[in-house]
């Protein structure tokens, strides 16, 4: 038997399921140690993609069944389960697999449960020097690193990050490592305090002149965020979208043409690089932990995570 949060028709409840997941060939059975709640989880529960099933995709777990060399190891898992045979898989881009399933999001159960079966090729072993509290951030930290994978960031760039929630606060730290002039665009004093701690410049949106930034990263998750980011980007600058928007953005798209702005969508990223940054102590993730709850209190934890300005809420198993 195992506990699992089940979402069905926008309704969530904590169930006790009679059987554990049965690993198929090439899969391992993972016992979840800790999971993190992200905005995508909240959006799925609210109805995005017509989701039903078990959500959750940020986790650290222990391998209970699988290849002998992995038994007992702490692992994290990439969320895209690729087919291996389509053109994107053959080109080495499994995150865009045409037949992909996505842990806790699309056609695959997630990590808000005691156990999860996942393909072995998606697993990454966690070094002993990386704690569970750090490891649970590997998936979003990898997503932050994808910004530098898809866009050329130069040390002489002036970069603004708008939407300093959980992901935005990881992205500003990653971009700081490039030597660029990074500005966190703040709405709350708590955001400014964190940026000050990390030695990263902070400014309110109204303090930044229009068309003054080489690169703008939009992490707002709000339709207005696209328009706000567009105002800040200079001609021939780069706008990087890390948002899945609640509503359709409304903006003067003619400006993309007239000012020749490059727009890049960015999603999942490199896990091994994220693990290396944590091992070397180059990114501070524990400062983003706002609260932790036992898994039995997941309903309360989700309510806490949905509060405006909330940072990372963790679930302990």
NORHU-V233195 format. One record per backbone hydrogen bond with DSSP energy under -1.0 kcal/mol. NH is the residue of the N-H (numbers start at 1). CO is the residue of the C=O. E is the energy in kcal/mol with one decimal. If there is no record, write none. Layout:
# NORHU-V233195
nh=NH co=CO e=E
nh=NH co=CO e=E
This chain:
# NORHU-V233195
nh=2 co=17 e=-1.9
nh=4 co=15 e=-2.2
nh=5 co=112 e=-2.8
nh=6 co=13 e=-2.7
nh=7 co=53 e=-3.1
nh=8 co=11 e=-2.9
nh=11 co=8 e=-1.5
nh=13 co=6 e=-1.7
nh=15 co=4 e=-3.2
nh=17 co=2 e=-3.3
nh=27 co=24 e=-2.3
nh=28 co=118 e=-2.7
nh=29 co=65 e=-2.1
nh=30 co=116 e=-3.1
nh=31 co=62 e=-3.1
nh=32 co=114 e=-2.2
nh=33 co=60 e=-2.5
nh=34 co=60 e=-1.9
nh=35 co=315 e=-2.0
nh=36 co=58 e=-2.2
nh=37 co=313 e=-2.2
nh=42 co=38 e=-1.5
nh=43 co=39 e=-2.5
nh=44 co=40 e=-2.6
nh=45 co=41 e=-2.3
nh=46 co=42 e=-1.6
nh=47 co=44 e=-1.3
nh=48 co=43 e=-2.6
nh=50 co=47 e=-2.1
nh=51 co=48 e=-1.5
nh=53 co=7 e=-2.8
nh=60 co=34 e=-2.3
nh=61 co=75 e=-2.8
nh=62 co=31 e=-2.5
nh=63 co=73 e=-2.1
nh=64 co=29 e=-3.0
nh=65 co=29 e=-1.5
nh=70 co=67 e=-2.3
nh=72 co=63 e=-2.9
nh=73 co=70 e=-2.5
nh=75 co=61 e=-2.9
nh=76 co=124 e=-2.0
nh=78 co=122 e=-2.7
nh=81 co=101 e=-3.3
nh=90 co=86 e=-2.4
nh=91 co=87 e=-1.3
nh=92 co=89 e=-1.6
nh=93 co=88 e=-2.9
nh=96 co=93 e=-1.8
nh=97 co=94 e=-1.8
nh=100 co=97 e=-1.3
nh=101 co=81 e=-2.0
nh=102 co=106 e=-2.8
nh=103 co=79 e=-2.5
nh=104 co=108 e=-1.7
nh=105 co=102 e=-2.3
nh=106 co=102 e=-2.5
nh=110 co=54 e=-1.5
nh=111 co=56 e=-2.1
nh=112 co=55 e=-2.2
nh=113 co=111 e=-1.8
nh=114 co=3 e=-2.2
nh=116 co=30 e=-2.0
nh=118 co=28 e=-2.1
nh=120 co=26 e=-3.0
nh=122 co=119 e=-1.6
nh=123 co=120 e=-1.9
nh=124 co=76 e=-2.3
nh=126 co=74 e=-2.5
nh=130 co=127 e=-1.7
nh=135 co=131 e=-2.9
nh=136 co=132 e=-2.1
nh=137 co=134 e=-1.9
nh=138 co=135 e=-2.0
nh=141 co=137 e=-2.5
nh=142 co=138 e=-2.6
nh=143 co=139 e=-1.8
nh=144 co=140 e=-2.0
nh=145 co=141 e=-2.2
nh=146 co=142 e=-1.2
nh=147 co=144 e=-1.3
nh=150 co=146 e=-1.9
nh=151 co=147 e=-1.5
nh=157 co=154 e=-2.2
nh=159 co=181 e=-2.8
nh=160 co=215 e=-2.4
nh=161 co=183 e=-2.2
nh=162 co=217 e=-2.8
nh=165 co=163 e=-1.7
nh=169 co=165 e=-2.2
nh=171 co=167 e=-2.5
nh=172 co=168 e=-2.2
nh=174 co=170 e=-2.2
nh=175 co=171 e=-2.9
nh=176 co=172 e=-1.7
nh=178 co=175 e=-1.4
nh=179 co=176 e=-1.4
nh=181 co=157 e=-2.5
nh=182 co=180 e=-1.1
nh=183 co=159 e=-2.9
nh=184 co=201 e=-2.8
nh=185 co=161 e=-2.5
nh=186 co=203 e=-1.9
nh=192 co=188 e=-1.5
nh=193 co=189 e=-2.2
nh=194 co=190 e=-1.6
nh=195 co=191 e=-2.2
nh=196 co=192 e=-2.7
nh=197 co=193 e=-2.0
nh=198 co=194 e=-1.7
nh=200 co=195 e=-2.8
nh=203 co=184 e=-2.1
nh=207 co=204 e=-1.4
nh=208 co=205 e=-1.5
nh=211 co=231 e=-2.4
nh=212 co=232 e=-1.2
nh=213 co=232 e=-2.2
nh=214 co=158 e=-1.6
nh=215 co=158 e=-1.6
nh=216 co=238 e=-2.2
nh=217 co=160 e=-2.7
nh=218 co=240 e=-2.9
nh=219 co=162 e=-3.4
nh=225 co=222 e=-1.2
nh=228 co=224 e=-2.5
nh=229 co=225 e=-2.6
nh=230 co=226 e=-2.2
nh=231 co=227 e=-1.5
nh=233 co=229 e=-1.2
nh=234 co=213 e=-2.7
nh=236 co=259 e=-3.0
nh=237 co=234 e=-2.1
nh=238 co=214 e=-2.4
nh=239 co=262 e=-3.3
nh=240 co=216 e=-3.0
nh=241 co=264 e=-3.1
nh=242 co=218 e=-2.7
nh=246 co=221 e=-1.3
nh=253 co=251 e=-1.5
nh=255 co=252 e=-1.8
nh=256 co=253 e=-1.1
nh=258 co=254 e=-2.8
nh=259 co=255 e=-2.3
nh=261 co=256 e=-1.9
nh=262 co=237 e=-2.7
nh=264 co=239 e=-2.8
nh=266 co=241 e=-2.2
nh=274 co=270 e=-1.5
nh=275 co=271 e=-2.7
nh=276 co=272 e=-2.1
nh=277 co=273 e=-2.2
nh=278 co=274 e=-1.9
nh=279 co=275 e=-2.6
nh=280 co=276 e=-2.1
nh=281 co=278 e=-1.1
nh=282 co=277 e=-2.5
nh=288 co=285 e=-2.0
nh=289 co=286 e=-1.4
nh=290 co=312 e=-2.9
nh=291 co=312 e=-1.4
nh=293 co=314 e=-2.4
nh=295 co=316 e=-2.2
nh=297 co=294 e=-2.4
nh=298 co=295 e=-1.6
nh=301 co=297 e=-2.2
nh=302 co=298 e=-2.7
nh=303 co=299 e=-1.7
nh=304 co=300 e=-2.1
nh=305 co=301 e=-2.5
nh=306 co=302 e=-1.4
nh=307 co=304 e=-1.4
nh=310 co=307 e=-2.2
nh=312 co=288 e=-2.2
nh=314 co=291 e=-2.5
nh=315 co=35 e=-3.2
nh=316 co=293 e=-2.8
nh=317 co=33 e=-2.1
